[in-house]
Amino acid sequence: MIGQLDPIRDNGNKDFDGMLAADRSGAVPDVSAAADRFLEEQLFEEDLRAMLTIMRPNRRERLMGWSEYRTGGAHFRATISWDPSLEQTPADTRFEQRLDMQLAVPRLTDVLESILVGSVKNQDELQAAEEFEIYRGVVRELHRRLDEMQSCYE
């Protein structure tokens, strides 16, 4: 009947694949072991690619010539990337221009502002004054920590 297969019959000492029945028993574990090894290698390579992506994010921007600054603490990592034209465009004020000459990240004030403003979890539930007081609290804490660090060197 069309669409049905005939049952596989033993061909004496050989099966349909031409392998001796005595040799056939060892073939299945070898194939299974090879498949397991292949799967482990694929998973390892996938994990390795994921780790490299975490360590070196923003591949597209790097290929476009962007600069980057990476830093981190005990439980976080931060990467800041910027277009080369940012360094070539003069800052708005003389103070910002001096900062750009002294710091590794251009327009660091703008960068910090963009990280800070909007980071409150429930900003839609707060009044603007409450939200911005939280931001000021972060800046005050940063100021306190800078004073503390400076005192270690004086």
N, C-alpha and C positions, 0 to 999 in steps of 0.2 A: 504494500500500500504506500502511496506517496506520502512523504513527510514522516515516515516511521523508519527507524534504524533497525537493522537486524541485530540481534544480540551478539556480543563479542564472543567468539568461540576460541578455545585454546587450539592452536595449530600444532599439536604434538608437543614438541619441546620448545616451540617458539610462539610468541604472541603476535599480534597484528603489526607491531613496530619492528619486528625482526630481531628483537633482543632475546637472548636465551633466558628462560624462566629463572634459572639459578642466578643470573646476574641482575635481574630486575629488582630484587629486594633491596640491594644497596643503592640503587639509583634514586629512589624517592627521598631518602634522608639527605643525600648530597644536594639535590635540587632544593629541598626545603632549607637546608643550611645556607645555600648560596642566596636564596631569596631573602632569608632573614638578614644575612650580611649586607645585601644590597639595600634593604630597607633601612638598616642601621646607618649605613653610609649616607643615604639620602637625607635622613633626619639630622645627622650630624652636620652635613653641609648646609641644610636649611637653618639650623641653630647658629652656625658660624656666620652665615649671611645676615641673620637678624642681629647678632652681636656687633658685627661691623657697622651695620646701619645705625645702631644705637650709639656706638663710639664715634662715628663720623656722619652725623645727620646732614641734611641739606646738600646732597650730592649735586643737584642741578645748579644751585647757586655757586658751589665751588667751581664747577666746570665753566661757569660764566665769569669767573675771575673774582668772585666775592671774597673778601677777607673774613676771618672769623676769630673769635676769642672764646675759649672754653674755660670754664671754671666749675667748681662744685664744692660741696661740703660733705659732711659725714653721710647724709642720706639723700643727696640730690646732685644733679648735674645741670649746668646751664650752658647753652651755646648761643652766642650772639653773632649773627652774620650781617655783613653790610656790603652794599654795592660800592665799587671803587669810586664812582662819581660822588659819593657822599664825602669822601676825604678831599676831593678836588673843589667842591663847592664851599666857599667861605661861610662860616657860621654868622648868625645874625648880629651878635653883639661882640664887642672886644673881649669881654669876659669869657664867652663861649669859645672864641678863637684861641685865647690863651689855654683854656682847658683842653681843646683839641690837640694843641701842641704838646701838652704834658701827659695826656692819658692814652692808653693803648686802644681804647674804643672811642671813635669819634662820636660826638653828640651824646655823650653818656647820660646827660641830664634827660634828654628826650627818650633814651632807651629805658632808663629807670622809671620815668613817668608812664611810658606805655606798658611796662610790666605792672606797675602799682595801680594805676587808675583802671578800674574795671575788674579788679581781682577780688572784690568783696563778694562773698557767696550769695548773699540775699539782698543785693543792691536794689532790686525792684521793690522790696518791702521797707526800705529805709528812706528817710528824708535826705535831701542832698547834704545838709549840714551834718547829719549823722555819718553818712558815707565818707565824706571828706575828713571828718574828725578821725575816723579809723585810719585813713591814709596818713594823716599828720602824726598819729600815734606810732606808725611804723617808722616814719622819718625821725621822730624824737628818739625812738629806741635805737635806730641806727646812729644817731648823733651821740647818744650815751655810750654805745659800744666803741665808736671811734675815739672818744675821749679816754675810755678805759685802755684801749690799745696804745694810744699815744703815751699815756702815763707809764707804760711798761718800758718805753724807750728813753724817758727823761729822768 
